């Protein structure tokens, strides 16, 4: 039996410009993960049934393991569903890793990310970009420049204290806003085109701020990324309320993805405890994420 994991993902700055030649900075959140186990079997099976896993196994057999014996795949995940923490991409990444171990196939991290994206976009017709898959393939803290095709692992210890919060009651599928953005971008919507350019600049600024140890500039990049998103999308007021609550307590805040979970940075551990308590008291789930 072969087993593998893929962790949740929280975008910090630049999201969702990854599909538009922009740049993003994201971190793998090790508190939540998808785990896949694969073993040889007389007939292929997936437990519990999952279109994501089925599509992954099918593409893997076509492209990477022709003639290989059938596999039984078991999946479990602790990643909160549909809140923007990269749950679907984690399922695919974990399944590919398990199948690679089972069939002794080696993939570079870039190949793993591209393969996972193809499963969702080409086989399942899901609107998505490379960011989640790259972040989960590289793990840790990763800067991604999609204009120049550069993926740069960074030192997660350079991050100020982070929080992640979400509201299960306001979960939503990320494919909906992504589909709308793609249509508007390809139609030349000036607001969307300008926002995507701005988001790429903000991710690069966030990277530079971490490298120079300027946490205030880093926090501004997080906040500005949210403002760029707000300019081009109609946002769920419940998600915005989490952002505004965190900001009211002195933290920066942005969406982790496009499902409604939020992420932000705090001045120190004491400040983080105050922000998390405020979010929890308002009825949200909130954690201090493990990112190393």
SVG drawing of the C-alpha trace seen along z (x, -y; Angstrom):
<svg xmlns="http://www.w3.org/2000/svg" viewBox="-25 -50 41 59">
<polyline fill="none" stroke="black" stroke-width="0.4" points="0.0,0.0 1.2,-3.5 0.1,-6.6 0.5,-10.3 -0.8,-13.7 -1.4,-17.1 -2.0,-20.1 -4.5,-22.9 -3.5,-26.2 -3.9,-29.8 -3.1,-32.5 -1.6,-35.6 -1.3,-38.1 -1.9,-38.3 -4.8,-35.7 -6.6,-35.2 -4.1,-36.5 -2.5,-33.1 -4.6,-32.3 -3.9,-35.7 -0.2,-36.1 0.0,-37.6 1.8,-36.4 0.8,-35.1 2.3,-34.3 0.8,-31.3 1.5,-29.0 0.6,-25.4 -1.4,-25.0 -0.4,-21.7 -3.3,-21.7 -5.6,-20.2 -4.8,-17.7 -6.1,-15.2 -4.6,-11.7 -4.8,-9.0 -3.8,-5.3 -3.4,-3.2 -2.9,0.5 -3.0,3.1 -6.4,4.6 -8.3,7.0 -10.6,4.2 -10.2,0.4 -12.1,-1.2 -12.4,-4.5 -13.6,-4.8 -15.5,-7.0 -16.7,-7.6 -15.1,-10.8 -15.2,-12.3 -11.9,-14.0 -10.2,-10.8 -11.7,-8.9 -10.6,-11.5 -7.1,-11.5 -6.7,-7.7 -8.0,-7.6 -5.6,-10.3 -2.7,-8.8 -3.3,-5.4 -3.5,-7.1 -0.4,-9.2 1.9,-7.8 1.2,-4.1 -0.1,-2.4 -0.7,1.2 -0.4,1.0 -2.6,3.2 -5.8,1.7 -5.5,-0.2 -7.8,-0.6 -7.7,-4.1 -9.0,-5.2 -9.3,-8.9 -9.9,-10.9 -9.7,-14.6 -9.8,-17.0 -9.8,-20.2 -13.0,-22.2 -15.1,-21.9 -15.8,-24.8 -14.3,-27.6 -11.3,-28.4 -8.5,-26.3 -7.6,-24.3 -9.5,-21.1 -10.2,-19.8 -6.7,-20.3 -5.3,-18.7 -7.4,-15.6 -5.9,-15.4 -2.3,-16.0 -2.5,-13.4 -4.0,-10.9 -1.3,-11.5 1.5,-11.2 0.0,-7.9 -0.2,-6.5 3.3,-7.7 4.6,-5.8 2.6,-2.7 3.7,-2.6 7.3,-4.0 6.7,-7.0 8.7,-10.2 7.3,-13.6 9.0,-17.0 6.9,-19.4 6.2,-21.5 4.9,-18.4 2.8,-17.4 1.1,-20.8 0.5,-20.8 -0.9,-17.3 -3.2,-18.1 -4.5,-21.2 -5.2,-19.3 -7.3,-16.8 -9.6,-19.5 -9.7,-21.8 -9.5,-19.4 -11.1,-16.2 -13.7,-17.8 -14.2,-21.2 -13.5,-23.1 -12.3,-26.7 -9.0,-26.9 -5.5,-28.2 -2.0,-26.8 -1.6,-28.5 -3.2,-25.9 -1.4,-23.0 2.0,-24.7 1.6,-25.7 0.6,-22.2 3.3,-20.6 6.1,-22.8 4.6,-23.1 5.9,-25.6 5.8,-29.3 6.0,-29.7 6.2,-32.8 4.8,-32.2 5.3,-34.5 3.1,-33.3 4.4,-36.0 7.9,-34.6 7.1,-31.0 9.1,-31.2 8.2,-29.2 10.3,-30.2 10.3,-28.5 10.7,-31.0 11.5,-30.8 8.2,-30.5 9.9,-31.7 10.0,-35.2 6.2,-35.4 4.6,-37.4 2.0,-35.5 -0.9,-34.4 -4.5,-33.5 -6.9,-31.7 -10.7,-31.9 -13.8,-30.6 -17.5,-30.2 -18.9,-26.8 -22.4,-28.4 -21.2,-30.7 -19.1,-28.1 -19.2,-28.5 -17.7,-26.7 -14.7,-28.7 -15.5,-27.7 -18.4,-30.2 -16.3,-33.4 -13.4,-32.0 -15.7,-31.3 -17.1,-34.8 -13.6,-36.4 -12.4,-34.4 -15.3,-35.5 -14.9,-39.1 -11.1,-39.1 -11.3,-37.5 -13.9,-40.1 -11.5,-42.9 -13.3,-44.1 -11.1,-47.1 -11.7,-46.6 -10.7,-43.0 -7.7,-43.5 -6.4,-46.3 -7.1,-44.4 -5.2,-41.3 -2.2,-43.5 -2.4,-45.1 -2.6,-41.8 0.5,-40.6 2.3,-43.7 1.1,-43.2 2.4,-39.6 5.8,-40.8 5.7,-43.6 4.7,-41.0 7.7,-38.9 10.1,-41.9 8.6,-42.9 9.3,-39.5 12.9,-39.4 13.6,-42.8 11.9,-42.0 9.3,-44.8 6.2,-43.3 4.2,-46.5 4.7,-46.6 3.8,-42.9 0.5,-43.5 -0.3,-46.3 0.1,-43.9 -2.4,-41.5 -4.9,-44.3 -4.5,-45.7 -5.0,-42.3 -8.4,-42.1 -9.3,-45.6 -8.3,-44.6 -10.6,-41.6 -13.4,-43.7 -13.1,-46.1 -13.8,-43.4 -16.2,-40.9 -19.4,-41.1 -18.4,-39.6 -20.5,-37.7 -21.2,-40.2 -20.5,-37.4 -17.0,-37.0 -16.4,-40.7 -17.6,-40.9 -14.8,-38.5 -12.3,-40.8 -13.7,-43.9 -13.7,-42.3 -10.1,-41.3 -9.2,-44.7 -11.1,-46.4 -8.8,-44.5 -5.7,-45.8 -4.9,-42.8 -4.5,-42.7 -6.9,-40.3 -7.5,-38.8 -9.3,-35.8 -7.3,-32.6 -8.8,-31.6 -12.3,-32.2 -14.5,-30.2 -14.7,-32.6 -12.0,-31.7 -9.8,-34.6 -6.2,-34.9 -4.2,-37.7 -1.2,-38.7 -0.8,-40.1 1.9,-42.1 2.8,-39.4 1.5,-36.3 -0.5,-38.3 -2.2,-40.3 -2.9,-37.1 -4.7,-35.6 -6.9,-38.7 -7.8,-38.5 -8.6,-34.8 -10.7,-35.3 -12.7,-38.1 -13.4,-35.9 -14.4,-32.9 -16.7,-35.1 -18.4,-36.1 -19.2,-32.5 -16.4,-31.8 -13.8,-29.0 -10.3,-30.5 -6.9,-29.0 -3.2,-29.8 -2.0,-27.9 1.0,-25.6 3.0,-26.6 6.6,-25.2"/>
</svg>
